[in-house]
Each structure stands twice: as C-alpha cells, then as structure tokens.
Amino acid sequence: MKISNLVIENYRNIEKVDIQLGSIATLIGGNNSGKSNILRAITLPFLSNDIGYNGKNLSWFDINNVAKENFYEYIFNNQKEIINDSLNQDDFAKMLPRVTVEVTLEPKDTELYFVKDLSYEDDKNDKISYGIVYDYFPKNIKDVLARVKEILMSQEIKKDSEGNLDKEHIETIKMNLLPIDLYTHSIKVPKRDISISYDTLKFFKYTSLIAERDEFSQSAERLGSKSLVKLLQMKLNTDSKITVEKEYTKFFDTLKNLSGMDSIINWQEDSDIENAKDFFNKISILPNMPNMNSLLNSVKLGYSGEHLSFQGLGHRNLILLLVLLNSFIENKKDTAFSVVTLEEPEAHLCINNQKLLSSYISKFAKKENSVQLFYSTHSTEFINKLDFNNIVIVSEGNALSLSSELTDEGKDYLSKNPNLDLYKLFLSKNCILVEGLTEELFIRAYFNSKESLSNIDVISFHKGYTNIMNIWIKLNKDTENRLGIVRDFDNQDEAQKKHEEYNKYNNICVRTTNEYTLEPEVVNTGNNFELLKKYFENTFSWKISDSTDLSNQWRNAKSTVMLKLCKDISTNQLPELEMPKHIQEIIDFLSPIRQPLSFEQGDEPDDN
C-alpha cells in the first residue's frame, strides 16, 4: 500500500499543495520552504504511535497566515453586519480558516480488507478510490460568529464615526477573533462525511524522525533507549515474553547457587535452637523479576563492542536511523500501513556514511513492505537521479512533484544530464543555464574575475529548456529568484522562437547567439578579435589570418586550450575582454541592482 496523492490546505506556510507521490518521496527545497510542514501534515490523518508523537489538535499558529489574513479582512469589512446580526452565516463559514490534509491510498489486492471502509468513489474505469481526510474546523459556526460579535462589541476604543474598529486595533486582537478553543478535528472518509472508526484507523500508523534528534546521542542513559524499547516491545509477542521470564528464573537459580546464599539463609541446619528448623526453613530467596519495560530499559545500543555513547555524533545518528528503518521493513500483523517521515538523513554524516545511508534508503524503497518513507534533504547524495518520480520540489509553501510535472522523456533527459543539481537548477537566487561545458567554463571564468557577480550559478544543461522553465516558473513565481538561458542558434529558428516566448515572464531571460555557436560570437564582439588573436598567438603559437580562422581554430582546439584561457580570464589577465551581447544582457538581468519582480495575471506556464 502507498499514498498516491496528497492534498494539504491552510497548514502553516502551505496554502494548497496537491501532489502525486511515488513509493518513496524525497522533498528538496531551501530553508523555511515548507518541507518539514509537509512531513508533519502528512501524519495528521493517521493514528499515532509513541515514536515521534504529534498531537492532532492544532493551534492558531498552525493555520496558514494568508487564510487568517483573508478572514480578518472579511471581519473588518463586515463589522456592522456582524454586530447587528445581518451577516449571512454561510458566507461567514466560507471565510473561516480550516486545515485539511487528504491522502489517497493505493492498496494491493491483498490489502483491500484494511481499506474496505475507506472507499469513496469509482472512476470511469470502475477503479475504486480509497482515502482518509483530516479536518481541523470550527465545531459550531454559530458559536464562532457569536464570539466574534461579542469581541467586536466589547472594544470601546479606536472606533470611527460609524462605530467600526480600525485595522490597527484589529491587529491587536487577532487571536481572539479566531477562537481556536471552538475548533475541533475529525478523521473521515473523503467526500462521504463518514467518520473512520478506531478499529479501522488502528491499522494505520506513523513514525516521525525529526531533524532535532541529537537528544538521542546526548548521554549514555538516554542513548536510543526510548526508540529501542519501543522496537523491542513491538517485536516481543506473548511466547517471547514467557521465554524471557523462564530465562530470568534460570539466571536467578544459577546466581543463587554460585553465591551460596542457601547456606547463609538456611543456617538453622547447624543450629541447636529448638524449633529453628521449622521456622527458618520457610525463608527463601525469590526472583524479583522487574516488569518487561524495566528489563527492556536496561538495553542499550552498541557498536564494535562498545556503548554507542563512545561513538561520534555522526555514527550515533547513522546507527539510530539504520536500526529504526530496518525495523519497519517487515510486515506487522497489526499494521496495514505505516508512514515514516525523516528530516535531513544527512545530518552529521560524512560523505561515506551519507552514501551508505542513501544506498540503504534506495533499497528500502524497493522492498515489498507496508511502509512508505517521506524524507527531506539538502544533500544531492539523497536524490535518486535515476527515478525522478520520487522527487518533490518545495518552495515558499508550494510543492511540485516531478512525476506529474515532467514527461517520461523529460525525466530521462534529466537523468542523462551529468551536471544535474536540482537545488541550483530550481532554487538558486540567480542561475544561468548554458548548452555545454565550454560556455560554462567561459562564463564562470568571467564571473571569477568580477567579484560582484559571484552569486550567480552556471550550469551546463545541453538543449531543450521548455519543460524546465515551466517547472521553474511554478516554483519561483512569488520569489525574487531569476533564471537566464544561453542558447546556441544552431540554425533552428523555430526552437529559438519557442524558447524566447518565455521572455514574457519578468524573472526569466532567454537569449540566443546570432552565430551558430559561442566562439564566433565572442570573437566578433567589440575589440575581442585583436585581444584574442594576440593571446592565442603568444600563448599557443597559433597562426591566425582573420576572425573566422580564429573562431574555427578555437572551436576545434583541445579542451586544454579552453581551460588555459579560462584560467587566465579568471585571474584578470584579459581584463578588456567583452562578453557577447546575448550573454551580457543576461548578466545585466541578473545583476544585484534591479527592479522588484511582479507577475501579471494569467502569467502561468502551460502544463504541457
């Protein structure tokens, strides 16, 4: 079983996310983008267990700020109607913020029993949909409206001539105007408004391994004990517990015999005291077996024959994750499906241990088990470039799944790109995409010679940018990030026209060479011919007749020639070299001094 689709509305910085999911989900994005919020939200529809428990009742701070601001604006504009009871209650209900998290479940045939009460619709192919929806909402709309009216009427200060509160005063009573104490939560079947029973929910569980898991490694007393004890409890059935008790009794008997305690307690055998034997014969040493929890709490993880507390922080985190993840691989009789959320698996790990854990996670995803893993990462080591169906890109509370945003051809194209870095590609403040390593080296060298341009990433990406730009626009439409595209003409008028249509977005700049490739474009710019002619003749003893000859020799030269040129450019040995017009326009577009960005209505990229 797996979650095939996830919808989140109004949870923290997420207004609405609707994404398809693979067997495993890798969330990538910058700090404060919403990755952790997605990981927390996805656990809300499921019954919790003790590892990483999160409460199901939310707080005022868990509700999306935009939804709250829209509600407060509505209150401000309808104060009179609220106070004189003329406000339409249905309209008020629509404006009240509520948090929903809906998961669509995709069971195997052998798992249909567990989801038989979670079905809600059939599609045109008679495929049944199964799901769970968590809803955090006002218990009674009328009570909330009455509370808001009471608060508005109680405020006797800062009212205008018509008796309305000003916006500044409303800002000071926001939390009271949205009374969370009148909210509740429900877990139901989507579109059917039917509550899900405990007997059904008990088959679904989650485990959250948060980024702040260093507490696990703080001391020998606490080192993994809670997590380890929970795992041991899950693994021990009744027969196993009986065996533990028998073995404890055997251990006690052995200890009693070795210590000679009988001779100390039963001293009456050698006593002349009358009736001593009858009295003291009833004294014995009994096993004082602690309860199972106490026994398990004495167990600690170790590594290489030593307590884990003697290992480095990275090793301790690695062992914790491997032990916990491995415990979920086996199907459990009392669990139909488990969600495991993991934040930053790379935390404290060296590159070798990152590769070890990354390989384990890849194998974890391929195993036939009842567990689905969701994890966030800032490390490219944990991004599977051979399966982009598992990648979800998160930015500013928005999320896009590459499984639905890219065609199979597009995914294959990304997989074959040797320099792919999804973080730089989609999340850099300033990024330039070029078609080959020559352009990348040349532009990087120029940037290295100009300290003010050091905040621009350059990625060689070959050809075909339209799918990439579609995703980039969706992720960055509300950010200050900018993207530049450098294209070779290659005698392809239609391709140039198709790509340059993206110049309508004011945070994308697409430019194409006038010449067939980059080299003649550079040579024919400004005074570059004389400058480069002198450089190549002095450095490589070339014989150069004209600009065409120079361009051809440069284009056909070995890579060591380009590398030497770029090194000299980066160390300012060619300070007068000018960038070709199409590249300089992109550099100017990405320069630090620029106008604020804004999107015109309707400037959404096509989905195809």
C-alpha positions as CSV (number, residue, x, y, z in Angstrom):
1,M,0.0,0.0,0.0
2,K,1.1,3.6,-0.6
3,I,-0.1,7.1,-0.6
4,S,-0.5,8.0,-4.3
5,N,-1.7,11.6,-3.8
6,L,-1.5,14.2,-1.1
7,V,-3.6,17.4,-0.7
8,I,-2.8,19.9,2.1
9,E,-4.7,23.1,2.6
10,N,-4.0,26.0,5.0
11,Y,-1.4,24.3,7.1
12,R,1.3,26.6,8.3
13,N,3.0,28.2,5.3
14,I,1.2,25.9,2.9
15,E,-1.9,27.4,1.2
16,K,-2.6,24.5,-1.0
17,V,-0.5,21.6,-2.2
18,D,-1.8,18.8,-4.4
19,I,0.9,16.4,-5.4
20,Q,1.3,12.9,-6.8
21,L,3.6,10.5,-4.9
22,G,5.8,7.6,-5.7
23,S,6.7,4.6,-3.5
24,I,9.1,7.0,-1.7
25,A,9.0,10.8,-1.5
26,T,12.2,12.9,-1.5
27,L,11.5,16.5,-0.5
28,I,14.0,19.1,-1.6
29,G,14.0,22.9,-1.0
30,G,15.6,25.8,0.8
31,N,15.3,26.6,4.5
32,N,11.8,27.7,5.5
33,S,10.3,26.5,2.2
34,G,7.8,24.1,3.9
35,K,9.5,20.7,3.7
36,S,9.1,20.0,7.4
37,N,5.5,21.3,7.4
38,I,4.6,18.8,4.6
39,L,6.2,16.0,6.6
40,R,4.2,17.0,9.7
41,A,1.0,17.4,7.8
42,I,1.1,14.0,6.2
43,T,1.0,12.3,9.6
44,L,-2.2,14.0,10.7
45,P,-4.7,11.6,9.1
46,F,-3.0,8.6,10.7
47,L,-3.2,7.1,14.1
48,S,-0.1,8.0,16.1
49,N,2.3,5.8,17.9
50,D,4.7,6.8,20.6
51,I,7.8,7.4,18.5
52,G,7.7,11.0,17.3
53,Y,4.1,11.6,18.5
54,N,2.4,14.7,17.2
55,G,-0.9,15.9,18.7
56,K,-3.9,16.0,16.3
57,N,-5.4,19.2,17.7
58,L,-3.7,22.2,16.1
59,S,-3.1,25.7,17.3
60,W,-3.7,29.2,16.0
61,F,-0.1,29.2,14.7
62,D,-0.7,26.1,12.6
63,I,-3.3,27.8,10.4
64,N,-2.0,29.4,7.2
65,N,-1.3,33.2,7.5
66,V,-2.9,34.1,4.2
67,A,-6.1,32.2,5.2
68,K,-6.1,34.1,8.5
69,E,-5.5,37.5,6.9
70,N,-8.3,36.9,4.4
71,F,-10.6,36.1,7.4
72,Y,-9.6,39.2,9.3
73,E,-10.1,41.4,6.2
74,Y,-13.6,39.9,6.0
75,I,-14.2,40.7,9.6
76,F,-13.0,44.3,9.2
77,N,-15.2,44.9,6.1
78,N,-18.3,43.3,7.8
79,Q,-18.2,44.7,11.3
80,K,-21.7,46.3,11.2
81,E,-23.3,43.2,9.7
82,I,-21.8,41.0,12.5
83,I,-22.9,43.3,15.3
84,N,-26.5,43.7,14.0
85,D,-26.8,40.0,13.2
86,S,-27.4,40.6,9.5
87,L,-24.4,38.8,8.2
88,N,-25.0,35.7,6.1
89,Q,-23.8,32.8,8.2
90,D,-22.9,30.6,5.1
91,D,-20.7,33.4,3.8
92,F,-19.0,33.7,7.2
93,A,-18.5,29.9,7.3
94,K,-16.7,30.0,3.9
95,M,-14.3,32.6,5.2
96,L,-13.4,30.7,8.4
97,P,-9.9,29.1,8.0
98,R,-9.8,25.4,8.3
99,V,-6.9,22.9,7.8
100,T,-7.4,19.8,5.7
101,V,-5.0,17.0,4.8
102,E,-6.3,14.4,2.5
103,V,-4.4,11.2,1.4
104,T,-5.4,8.9,-1.4
105,L,-4.4,5.3,-0.7
106,E,-3.5,2.8,-3.3
107,P,-3.7,-0.7,-1.8
108,K,-2.7,-4.0,-3.3
109,D,-5.3,-6.7,-3.8
110,T,-4.1,-8.5,-0.6
111,E,-4.7,-5.3,1.4
112,L,-8.3,-4.5,0.3
113,Y,-9.6,-5.8,3.7
114,F,-7.9,-2.9,5.5
115,V,-9.4,-0.2,3.3
116,K,-12.9,-1.6,2.8
117,D,-14.4,1.2,4.9
118,L,-12.3,3.9,3.2
119,S,-13.7,3.9,-0.3
120,Y,-15.5,7.0,-1.7
121,E,-15.8,6.9,-5.5
122,D,-15.4,4.9,-8.7
123,D,-13.8,6.3,-11.8
124,K,-14.9,5.7,-15.4
125,N,-12.8,2.5,-15.4
126,D,-14.5,1.3,-12.2
127,K,-11.4,1.8,-10.2
128,I,-12.3,2.5,-6.6
129,S,-10.6,5.4,-4.7
130,Y,-9.7,5.0,-1.1
131,G,-8.6,7.7,1.3
132,I,-8.5,9.5,4.6
133,V,-9.0,13.2,5.3
134,Y,-8.0,15.1,8.4
135,D,-10.0,18.2,9.0
136,Y,-9.5,20.9,11.6
137,F,-12.5,23.1,11.7
138,P,-15.0,25.1,13.9
139,K,-17.3,22.9,15.9
140,N,-20.2,25.3,15.5
141,I,-20.3,28.2,13.1
142,K,-23.0,30.0,15.1
143,D,-20.8,29.9,18.3
144,V,-17.8,31.3,16.5
145,L,-19.9,34.1,15.0
146,A,-21.4,34.9,18.4
147,R,-17.8,35.1,19.9
148,V,-16.6,37.4,17.2
149,K,-19.7,39.7,17.7
150,E,-19.0,39.7,21.5
151,I,-15.4,40.7,21.0
152,L,-16.2,43.5,18.5
153,M,-18.9,44.9,20.8
154,S,-16.6,44.9,23.8
155,Q,-14.0,47.1,22.1
156,E,-14.9,50.6,23.1
157,I,-11.7,52.3,21.8
158,K,-10.5,53.4,18.4
159,K,-13.8,53.3,16.6
160,D,-14.6,55.6,13.7
161,S,-17.7,57.7,13.4
162,E,-19.7,54.8,12.1
163,G,-18.7,52.6,15.1
164,N,-16.1,50.4,13.2
165,L,-12.8,49.3,14.6
166,D,-9.8,50.4,12.7
167,K,-7.4,47.9,11.2
168,E,-4.6,48.6,13.6
169,H,-6.8,47.7,16.6
170,I,-8.0,44.5,14.9
171,E,-4.3,43.6,14.5
172,T,-4.1,43.6,18.4
173,I,-7.0,41.2,18.9
174,K,-6.4,38.7,16.1
175,M,-6.1,35.6,18.2
176,N,-9.4,36.3,20.0
177,L,-11.2,37.0,16.7
178,L,-10.3,33.4,15.6
179,P,-11.2,31.4,18.7
180,I,-9.3,28.2,18.4
181,D,-11.0,26.9,21.6
182,L,-14.1,26.5,19.4
183,Y,-12.3,24.3,16.9
184,T,-12.1,20.5,16.8
185,H,-10.7,17.9,14.4
186,S,-12.1,14.9,12.6
187,I,-10.8,12.0,10.6
188,K,-13.2,10.9,7.9
189,V,-13.7,9.2,4.5
190,P,-13.3,11.9,1.8
191,K,-16.5,13.2,0.1
192,R,-18.6,10.9,2.3
193,D,-18.5,12.8,5.6
194,I,-18.3,9.4,7.4
195,S,-16.1,9.2,10.5
196,I,-13.5,6.5,10.4
197,S,-13.7,4.1,13.4
198,Y,-10.8,3.3,15.7
199,D,-10.9,-0.3,14.6
200,T,-10.1,0.8,11.0
201,L,-7.6,3.5,12.0
202,K,-5.6,1.2,14.2
203,F,-4.2,-0.5,11.1
204,F,-2.5,2.8,10.0
205,K,0.4,4.3,11.9
206,Y,3.2,6.8,11.5
207,T,6.7,7.4,12.9
208,S,8.4,10.8,12.7
209,L,12.1,11.2,12.9
210,I,12.7,14.9,13.3
211,A,15.9,16.8,12.5
212,E,16.4,17.6,16.1
213,R,17.3,14.0,17.1
214,D,20.6,14.9,18.7
215,E,18.9,14.2,22.1
216,F,19.3,10.5,21.1
217,S,23.0,11.0,21.4
218,Q,23.3,13.2,24.4
219,S,24.0,10.7,27.2
220,A,24.6,7.0,27.9
221,E,21.4,6.9,29.9
222,R,19.1,8.1,27.2
223,L,21.0,6.8,24.2
224,G,18.3,5.4,22.0
225,S,16.5,3.8,24.9
226,K,13.0,5.1,24.1
227,S,13.2,4.2,20.4
228,L,14.9,0.9,21.1
229,V,12.5,-0.1,23.9
230,K,9.5,0.7,21.6
231,L,11.0,-1.5,18.9
232,L,11.7,-4.4,21.3
233,Q,8.1,-4.1,22.6
234,M,6.8,-4.3,19.1
235,K,8.9,-7.4,18.3
236,L,8.1,-9.4,21.5
237,N,5.0,-11.5,21.4
238,T,3.4,-13.4,24.3
239,D,5.5,-16.5,23.7
240,S,8.7,-14.4,23.6
241,K,7.8,-12.8,26.9
242,I,7.2,-16.2,28.5
243,T,10.7,-17.3,27.3
244,V,12.2,-14.2,28.8
245,E,10.6,-15.0,32.2
246,K,11.8,-18.6,32.1
247,E,15.3,-17.5,31.2
248,Y,15.3,-14.9,34.0
249,T,14.3,-17.7,36.5
250,K,17.1,-19.9,35.2
251,F,19.6,-17.0,35.6
252,F,18.4,-16.4,39.2
253,D,18.9,-20.1,40.1
254,T,22.4,-20.0,38.7
255,L,23.2,-16.8,40.6
256,K,21.8,-18.3,43.9
257,N,23.9,-21.4,43.6
258,L,27.1,-19.6,42.7
259,S,26.7,-17.2,45.6
260,G,26.0,-19.9,48.2
261,M,23.1,-17.9,49.6
262,D,21.2,-21.1,50.7
263,S,24.0,-21.8,53.3
264,I,23.5,-18.3,54.7
265,I,19.8,-18.3,54.8
266,N,19.3,-21.9,56.0
267,W,21.8,-21.7,58.9
268,Q,19.3,-23.5,61.1
269,E,20.6,-26.8,59.8
270,D,23.6,-26.3,62.1
271,S,21.7,-24.7,65.0
272,D,20.9,-26.1,68.4
273,I,18.0,-23.7,68.8
274,E,14.7,-25.5,69.4
275,N,12.2,-25.2,66.6
276,A,14.7,-23.2,64.5
277,K,14.4,-25.6,61.6
278,D,10.6,-25.3,61.4
279,F,10.7,-21.5,61.4
280,F,13.7,-20.8,59.2
281,N,13.0,-23.5,56.7
282,K,10.3,-21.3,55.3
283,I,12.8,-18.4,54.5
284,S,13.9,-18.5,50.9
285,I,15.3,-16.2,48.1
286,L,12.8,-15.5,45.4
287,P,13.4,-13.9,42.0
288,N,12.4,-10.3,41.9
289,M,11.8,-10.1,38.2
290,P,11.1,-6.5,37.1
291,N,8.3,-5.7,34.7
292,M,9.1,-6.0,31.0
293,N,9.6,-2.3,30.5
294,S,12.2,-2.2,33.2
295,L,14.0,-5.1,31.6
296,L,14.0,-3.5,28.2
297,N,15.1,-0.1,29.5
298,S,18.3,-1.7,30.6
299,V,19.1,-2.5,27.0
300,K,21.4,0.0,25.1
301,L,22.6,0.0,21.5
302,G,26.3,-0.7,21.0
303,Y,28.8,-0.6,18.1
304,S,32.0,-2.5,17.8
305,G,31.7,-3.9,21.3
306,E,31.3,-0.5,22.9
307,H,28.4,1.5,24.1
308,L,27.1,3.8,21.4
309,S,27.8,6.8,23.7
310,F,31.5,6.3,23.0
311,Q,30.9,6.8,19.2
312,G,31.0,10.0,17.3
313,L,27.8,12.0,16.8
314,G,27.6,11.0,13.1
315,H,27.9,7.3,13.9
316,R,25.3,7.5,16.5
317,N,22.8,9.2,14.2
318,L,23.6,6.7,11.4
319,I,23.1,3.7,13.7
320,L,19.8,5.1,15.0
321,L,18.4,5.6,11.5
322,L,19.5,2.2,10.2
323,V,18.1,0.4,13.3
324,L,14.8,2.2,13.1
325,L,14.3,2.0,9.3
326,N,15.2,-1.7,9.3
327,S,12.6,-2.4,12.0
328,F,9.8,-1.2,9.6
329,I,10.7,-3.5,6.7
330,E,8.8,-6.5,7.9
331,N,5.0,-6.5,7.6
332,K,3.3,-6.5,11.0
333,K,0.2,-8.4,11.8
334,D,-1.5,-5.4,13.5
335,T,-0.4,-2.8,10.9
336,A,-1.7,-2.5,7.3
337,F,0.3,0.6,6.5
338,S,3.0,2.8,8.2
339,V,4.2,6.3,7.2
340,V,7.8,7.1,8.2
341,T,8.9,10.7,7.9
342,L,12.5,11.6,8.2
343,E,14.1,15.0,8.3
344,E,17.6,15.5,6.9
345,P,19.1,12.0,7.0
346,E,22.5,13.5,6.1
347,A,22.7,15.4,9.4
348,H,26.3,14.9,11.0
349,L,27.2,12.2,8.4
350,C,30.4,12.2,6.5
351,I,30.3,11.6,2.7
352,N,30.9,7.8,3.1
353,N,28.2,7.4,5.6
354,Q,25.8,9.5,3.5
355,K,26.4,7.1,0.6
356,L,25.8,4.1,2.9
357,L,22.5,5.5,4.2
358,S,21.5,6.7,0.8
359,S,22.0,3.2,-0.6
360,Y,20.0,1.7,2.2
361,I,17.1,4.1,1.6
362,S,17.1,3.2,-2.1
363,K,16.9,-0.5,-1.2
364,F,14.3,0.3,1.5
365,A,12.0,1.8,-1.2
366,K,12.3,-1.2,-3.4
367,K,11.3,-3.8,-0.8
368,E,7.8,-5.1,-0.7
369,N,6.6,-3.9,2.6
370,S,3.8,-1.9,4.2
371,V,5.9,1.2,4.8
372,Q,6.2,4.4,2.8
373,L,9.1,6.7,3.5
374,F,9.0,10.5,3.2
375,Y,12.2,12.4,3.8
376,S,13.6,15.9,3.3
377,T,17.2,16.6,2.4
378,H,19.7,19.3,1.5
379,S,22.2,16.8,0.1
380,T,22.4,15.7,-3.5
381,E,23.6,12.3,-2.2
382,F,20.0,11.5,-1.2
383,I,18.4,12.4,-4.6
384,N,17.9,9.5,-6.8
385,K,18.7,10.8,-10.3
386,L,17.5,7.6,-11.9
387,D,14.0,7.9,-10.6
388,F,12.6,11.4,-10.7
389,N,9.1,10.1,-9.8
390,N,10.1,10.2,-6.2
391,I,11.2,13.9,-6.1
392,V,9.0,16.7,-4.7
393,I,10.4,20.2,-5.0
394,V,9.3,22.6,-2.3
395,S,9.5,26.4,-2.5
396,E,7.7,29.1,-0.5
397,G,4.9,26.8,0.7
398,N,4.4,25.5,-2.8
399,A,5.3,21.9,-3.9
400,L,5.6,20.2,-7.3
401,S,6.1,16.5,-7.9
402,L,8.3,15.7,-10.9
403,S,6.3,12.6,-11.5
404,S,3.4,14.8,-12.8
405,E,5.4,17.8,-14.0
406,L,7.7,16.0,-16.4
407,T,7.0,13.6,-19.2
408,D,8.9,10.3,-19.3
409,E,11.1,11.8,-22.0
410,G,11.8,14.8,-19.8
411,K,12.8,12.6,-16.8
412,D,15.1,10.6,-19.0
413,Y,16.7,13.8,-20.2
414,L,17.4,15.0,-16.6
415,S,18.8,11.6,-15.7
416,K,21.3,11.7,-18.6
417,N,22.5,15.2,-17.7
418,P,25.9,14.8,-16.0
419,N,25.9,18.1,-14.2
420,L,22.4,18.0,-12.8
421,D,22.0,19.8,-9.4
422,L,18.3,20.2,-8.7
423,Y,19.0,22.7,-5.9
424,K,20.9,25.0,-8.1
425,L,18.6,24.5,-11.1
426,F,15.3,25.3,-9.3
427,L,16.2,27.1,-6.1
428,S,19.2,29.4,-6.8
429,K,18.8,33.1,-6.4
430,N,20.5,33.6,-9.8
431,C,21.1,30.8,-12.3
432,I,22.3,30.7,-15.9
433,L,21.7,27.6,-18.0
434,V,24.1,27.0,-20.9
435,E,24.3,24.3,-23.5
436,G,27.8,23.0,-23.0
437,L,30.9,22.8,-20.8
438,T,32.7,25.4,-23.0
439,E,30.1,28.1,-22.2
440,E,30.0,27.1,-18.5
441,L,33.8,27.4,-18.2
442,F,33.9,30.7,-20.1
443,I,31.2,32.4,-18.1
444,R,32.4,31.1,-14.8
445,A,35.9,32.4,-15.6
446,Y,34.5,35.8,-16.4
447,F,32.5,35.8,-13.1
448,N,35.6,34.8,-11.1
449,S,37.3,38.0,-12.4
450,K,34.3,40.1,-11.3
451,E,33.8,39.8,-7.5
452,S,30.3,41.4,-7.7
453,L,29.0,38.5,-9.9
454,S,30.0,35.7,-7.5
455,N,26.3,35.0,-6.5
456,I,25.4,33.5,-9.9
457,D,25.3,29.8,-10.6
458,V,26.2,28.5,-14.0
459,I,25.0,25.0,-15.1
460,S,25.7,23.3,-18.5
461,F,22.4,21.7,-19.5
462,H,22.6,21.0,-23.2
463,K,19.3,21.7,-25.1
464,G,15.6,21.7,-24.5
465,Y,14.6,24.1,-21.7
466,T,10.9,24.5,-22.0
467,N,9.8,21.8,-19.5
468,I,12.4,23.0,-17.1
469,M,11.3,26.6,-17.4
470,N,7.7,25.6,-16.8
471,I,8.6,24.0,-13.5
472,W,10.9,26.8,-12.6
473,I,8.1,29.4,-13.1
474,K,5.7,27.5,-11.0
475,L,8.2,27.3,-8.1
476,N,9.6,30.8,-8.4
477,K,6.6,33.0,-9.4
478,D,6.4,34.5,-5.9
479,T,10.2,34.8,-5.3
480,E,13.0,37.2,-6.2
481,N,14.9,34.3,-8.0
482,R,15.9,34.8,-11.6
483,L,16.9,32.5,-14.4
484,G,19.0,33.2,-17.5
485,I,19.1,30.9,-20.6
486,V,22.0,31.0,-23.0
487,R,21.3,29.2,-26.3
488,D,23.2,28.4,-29.4
489,F,21.4,29.3,-32.6
490,D,22.3,26.0,-34.4
491,N,20.2,27.2,-37.4
492,Q,17.0,26.4,-35.5
493,D,14.6,29.3,-36.0
494,E,11.5,27.5,-34.5
495,A,13.4,26.4,-31.4
496,Q,14.6,29.9,-30.8
497,K,11.1,31.3,-31.2
498,K,9.7,28.7,-28.8
499,H,12.2,29.4,-26.1
500,E,12.2,33.1,-26.4
501,E,8.5,33.2,-25.7
502,Y,9.4,32.8,-22.1
503,N,10.8,36.3,-22.0
504,K,7.2,37.3,-21.2
505,Y,8.0,36.3,-17.6
506,N,9.9,39.1,-16.0
507,N,12.2,36.8,-14.0
508,I,13.4,34.7,-17.0
509,C,15.7,36.0,-19.7
510,V,16.3,33.8,-22.7
511,R,19.0,34.8,-25.3
512,T,20.3,33.1,-28.4
513,T,23.6,33.5,-30.3
514,N,23.4,35.2,-33.7
515,E,26.2,33.0,-34.8
516,Y,26.0,29.2,-35.0
517,T,27.9,28.7,-31.7
518,L,29.6,30.7,-28.9
519,E,33.2,31.0,-30.3
520,P,32.5,33.3,-33.3
521,E,30.1,35.3,-31.1
522,V,32.9,36.1,-28.7
523,V,35.5,36.8,-31.3
524,N,33.2,39.2,-33.2
525,T,32.3,41.2,-30.1
526,G,33.9,44.7,-29.6
527,N,37.7,44.5,-29.7
528,N,37.8,40.8,-28.8
529,F,39.4,39.7,-32.1
530,E,42.6,41.8,-31.7
531,L,42.8,40.8,-28.0
532,L,42.3,37.1,-28.5
533,K,44.5,37.0,-31.7
534,K,47.4,38.3,-29.6
535,Y,46.6,36.0,-26.7
536,F,46.4,32.8,-28.8
537,E,49.5,33.7,-30.9
538,N,51.6,34.4,-27.8
539,T,50.3,31.5,-25.7
540,F,49.8,28.7,-28.2
541,S,51.8,30.0,-31.3
542,W,48.7,29.9,-33.5
543,K,48.9,31.4,-37.0
544,I,45.7,33.5,-37.3
545,S,44.6,35.2,-40.6
546,D,41.2,36.6,-39.7
547,S,38.3,36.3,-37.2
548,T,36.8,33.3,-39.0
549,D,40.1,31.5,-38.8
550,L,40.4,32.3,-35.1
551,S,36.9,31.1,-34.4
552,N,37.4,27.8,-36.2
553,Q,40.8,27.1,-34.5
554,W,39.3,27.9,-31.1
555,R,36.2,25.7,-31.7
556,N,38.4,22.8,-32.9
557,A,41.1,23.1,-30.2
558,K,41.6,20.6,-27.4
559,S,39.9,21.2,-24.0
560,T,43.3,22.2,-22.5
561,V,43.3,25.3,-24.6
562,M,39.9,26.4,-23.3
563,L,40.9,25.5,-19.8
564,K,44.1,27.7,-20.0
565,L,42.1,30.6,-21.5
566,C,39.5,30.4,-18.7
567,K,42.2,30.3,-16.0
568,D,43.8,33.4,-17.5
569,I,40.4,35.2,-17.7
570,S,39.6,34.4,-14.1
571,T,42.9,35.8,-12.9
572,N,42.2,39.1,-14.8
573,Q,44.9,38.6,-17.5
574,L,42.4,39.6,-20.1
575,P,40.6,42.5,-18.3
576,E,39.4,44.1,-21.6
577,L,37.6,41.0,-22.9
578,E,34.0,41.7,-23.5
579,M,31.1,39.3,-23.1
580,P,29.0,38.8,-26.3
581,K,25.8,40.9,-26.3
582,H,23.4,37.9,-25.6
583,I,25.4,36.9,-22.5
584,Q,25.9,40.4,-21.3
585,E,22.2,41.1,-21.4
586,I,21.6,38.1,-19.2
587,I,24.4,39.2,-16.8
588,D,22.7,42.7,-16.6
589,F,19.4,41.0,-16.0
590,L,20.9,39.0,-13.0
591,S,22.8,41.9,-11.6
592,P,22.2,42.9,-7.9
593,I,20.7,46.3,-8.8
594,R,17.4,45.5,-10.3
595,Q,13.7,46.3,-10.2
596,P,11.3,44.3,-8.0
597,L,9.6,41.5,-9.7
598,S,5.9,41.2,-10.2
599,F,3.8,38.7,-12.2
600,E,1.0,39.8,-14.5
601,Q,-2.3,38.0,-14.0
602,G,-2.5,35.0,-16.3
603,D,1.2,34.5,-16.5
604,E,1.1,30.9,-15.5
605,P,3.1,28.4,-17.7
606,D,1.2,25.8,-19.6
607,D,1.2,22.4,-18.1
608,N,2.0,20.7,-21.4
